[in-house]
Structure formats: C-alpha cells, structure tokens
Amino acid sequence: MKKIVFKHGRVIDGYQDKPLQDGLVVIDNGTIVYSGKMDEVILEHYQDAQVVDLSGKTIMPGMIDAHVHLTLAGEPSYLHTLIMEDAKLTVIKGIERAKKALNAGFTTIRCLGEKGQIDVYIKKAIEEGVIVGPNILASGKAITITGGHGDMFPGDIEIDGIATIVDGEDAVRTATRKQLKLGVDNIKLMATGGGMSPGDARISQLTIAEMRVAIEEAEKYGKLTAAHAIGEEGINNALEAGVRTLEHGTYISDKGIEIIHRTGAYLVPTLAAFKTLKYGKEGGVPEYHLKKVQAFKDAHFINLRKALDAGVKVITGTDAGTPFNLHGENAYELECLVEAGMTPMEAIHAATRVAAEALKLEDKGMLKEGYIADLIVIDGNPLDDITILQHGKVEQVYKQGELVYNTI
C-alpha cells in the first residue's frame, strides 16, 4: 500500500472538540502515522508519498452506521420482499446497498437482522476482496418470540424473515449459538413490538431471563448485543439484562436513563426511521405502521432530549432499509441528531469515536496514530452545515488507506 499525505486540510479527528484548521494527516500501509498540525519536517520525510492538498476541505474519520438492514430497500412494506424474494437475489441487492453506504462516507455498518443471514456472506466477500464494501458487523437473524417483532406472518406460514422465532430460555440459547456458529459479530434481540409488525409496539416481548442467556452466550465469544426496544418496560428489561446497545429507546424513562448509566450501555435513536411519516401516506406504507410511528414520534424526541441532557451516550444508527429510509442517505441521521439538540461536532463524534467505542472497534473512529486509515474528504465544513454530508460533498472515501470512492 502506498503512502499518502493530506496537507492543509481542516482536520476533524473524532475526539477533540475543535477542528484543526491547517492540519496534516499521513497514512502509510493503511495506517495513520500522523494527524496534527502542518509540519514541514514531516512533509520532507514523506517526499515519496502521494500528496493531496485539502485547502478549503475537511478530512475526518469514516462514519459508522450502527443499525441497517441490507435486506430492505426502503420499500413502503417489506412483506412482499420477505415472502417472494429468494435470499440468493437479496444478497446481490444487499451488496449494492452496502456500497451506497460506503460511498456516502460510512466505512463501517452494523446489520441488525437480515433475511437468509445475507450480511454474514456479504461481509465475507468484502473481507476476501471479492467485492468492495464497508466494514460490516453482522448479526445474521434477530431473535424474537412467537408473534413478536419480526414474526408478522399468519398461521403456520414459515418465511425466511429477518428474525428467528423462539420461546423460552433454552430455545433462545440455542438460537444464539446457531448465529454465533455462523460467525456473527452481534446478537440482535427483540425486547418489544415495533412499527413494522402488527400489534402494540410498546408491549415487552423477550423476558429479562431470555435476553440474559443470549447475552451470556454472546459475551463468551466477545460479541456485541443490541436490543430493539420501544416501550418503557422492554427498554428497562433489555438494559437490566445487560445489552450493549439500545435501539430506538422511544419511551425511555428516568429509570431507564438511570439503568443505562449504571450498565454503560449506548442509545441508538434511529431518527432517520421517521422518514416513514414524511413520505408514507402517499407512498403506500400500511396504515397500522403509520399510526404507530405517528403515535410515538413526539415521545421519541422528548425522551431523547432528556437522555442527551442526562449525558447518555448516543451513537448513529439509521435503521436504513425501513420505509423511505434509503441506503446511501445515512448522513441524514446526523442532521436529525443536531435537530434533537446535539452540536454538529457532537453528532460527528456520535458517528465516529463514540460509535466505534460502543461497537468495540478499538482501531477505528479517530484520526490518530496507529488507527486504521478509514477516512473521508469533504468539500466544505460540516461544522457550519451538517447537511452537506448528504449533498454530494463527500468527495473521497478511503478504507484501510485505499481510495474506494472518488468524485474529484
């Protein structure tokens, strides 16, 4: 791999609260070897390197989306896809969806429930160099109860959906072990109902005991855990069980905030998923879905602001693939976080250092010596306008020091 020097750029390194206005970043063999002020001595040392002048531009770590579904394309209702589309076709489509996230500046994504465990196989193809795509943290299928979120099919119909349907601690343990056998990085648990499944999204589903056995199995192998949780009881159950990340967290209460602080968990609010309401009425989203999402939108933002004020650790996750929540538009989540009360720098940290910390990615999320050179170049300053990350201003994406997307 070649050496690359990025000079005179605005450096947002992922951990400092202010950018470095005239900075220098050097990568060598896919690793960051320097990130700091312009230094002519260092430039002299790397005379043989490729030099990129970033005057007027920003360089920052590649972003992380901690909640996507490559099975889904943002269609109004995913039932047709789950029922009619073979997973062999879905995996091909999923490759393109993952690449859209990469081209948008998201060098790492975490999948949280996929038809046919397609994320496991897309990840393997990327790591073997067969295809180009982001770093993927795979979950395979989520784990849900009979009639739970992810089990929306009538009668005894068996569908290759996004979740494995099990009941009881022993069955949950077995289902978890099967996912781990596939080589997943994360176990996704359905702690409550949800918008895309019929029934009250606030009702708790998997019990504390059921989730604990899954988390116990995952942690044996050093794997992550995530819980879909909308209602207050399910949120508290998931946190008491020891989940690493809480997805959505719509009705998180003061008690939930106390537990999340005590356990050290992270909140993934998935605000981009509310695009369902923006486009869904005319777009064909099922009425039951719209009614539920509308019912908890206001509570979601109120409780998120309360959590932010209380210092809860929040990271970016879009729920990309849900209705009208398109892959490649992942940076919209940062705009939503700013609207919810974060500063632009806090939103960027949520998408870089804090997300990497939550997902235990010890060599990603910062422009720092010894870290993997996953980084992006932006035309302009996202601290002045966070929305530029969505509007074609991400000009270059580097993954492990290799240029994988370029518009210059």
DALINZI-V12732 format. One record per backbone hydrogen bond with DSSP energy under -1.0 kcal/mol. NH is the residue of the N-H (numbers start at 1). CO is the residue of the C=O. If there is no record, write none. Layout:
BEGIN
NH_CO + NH_CO
END
This chain:
BEGIN
4_27 + 5_50 + 6_25 + 7_52 + 9_23 + 10_57 + 11_20 + 12_59 + 20_11 + 23_9 + 24_36 + 25_6 + 26_34 + 27_4 + 28_31 + 31_28 + 32_371 + 33_26 + 34_26 + 36_24 + 38_22 + 43_39 + 44_40 + 45_41 + 46_42 + 47_44 + 49_46 + 50_3 + 52_5 + 54_7 + 57_54 + 58_378 + 59_10 + 60_376 + 62_374 + 63_105 + 64_351 + 65_108 + 66_316 + 68_110 + 69_320 + 74_321 + 82_78 + 83_79 + 84_80 + 85_81 + 89_86 + 90_86 + 91_87 + 93_89 + 94_90 + 95_91 + 96_92 + 97_93 + 98_94 + 99_95 + 100_96 + 101_97 + 102_98 + 103_99 + 104_100 + 105_102 + 106_101 + 108_63 + 109_135 + 110_65 + 111_137 + 112_68 + 114_140 + 117_114 + 118_115 + 120_117 + 122_118 + 123_119 + 124_120 + 125_121 + 126_122 + 127_123 + 128_124 + 129_126 + 130_125 + 131_125 + 135_107 + 137_109 + 142_162 + 143_188 + 144_164 + 148_145 + 151_148 + 157_154 + 161_159 + 164_142 + 166_144 + 172_168 + 173_169 + 174_170 + 175_171 + 176_172 + 177_173 + 178_174 + 179_175 + 180_176 + 181_177 + 182_178 + 183_180 + 184_179 + 185_138 + 186_138 + 187_224 + 189_226 + 190_143 + 191_228 + 193_203 + 203_200 + 205_191 + 206_190 + 211_207 + 212_208 + 213_209 + 214_210 + 215_211 + 216_212 + 217_213 + 218_214 + 219_215 + 220_216 + 222_219 + 223_218 + 224_185 + 226_187 + 227_245 + 228_189 + 229_247 + 235_231 + 236_232 + 237_233 + 238_234 + 239_235 + 240_236 + 241_237 + 243_238 + 245_225 + 246_266 + 247_227 + 248_268 + 249_229 + 249_247 + 251_230 + 252_249 + 257_253 + 258_254 + 259_255 + 260_256 + 261_257 + 262_258 + 263_259 + 264_260 + 266_244 + 267_313 + 268_246 + 273_270 + 274_271 + 275_272 + 276_273 + 277_274 + 279_275 + 280_276 + 283_279 + 284_280 + 285_280 + 290_286 + 291_287 + 292_288 + 293_289 + 294_290 + 295_291 + 296_292 + 300_296 + 301_297 + 302_298 + 303_299 + 304_300 + 305_301 + 306_302 + 307_303 + 308_304 + 309_305 + 310_306 + 311_308 + 312_307 + 315_267 + 316_350 + 319_67 + 320_67 + 321_325 + 322_319 + 324_74 + 325_322 + 329_326 + 332_329 + 333_330 + 335_331 + 336_332 + 337_333 + 338_334 + 339_335 + 340_336 + 341_338 + 342_337 + 347_343 + 348_344 + 349_345 + 350_346 + 351_347 + 354_349 + 356_352 + 357_353 + 358_354 + 359_355 + 360_357 + 361_356 + 362_360 + 364_361 + 367_13 + 368_366 + 370_32 + 371_368 + 372_363 + 373_30 + 374_372 + 375_398 + 376_60 + 377_396 + 378_58 + 379_393 + 380_378 + 384_381 + 385_381 + 388_385 + 389_386 + 390_387 + 393_388 + 395_377 + 395_393 + 396_377 + 397_405 + 398_375 + 399_402 + 401_373 + 402_399 + 404_397 + 405_397 + 407_395
END
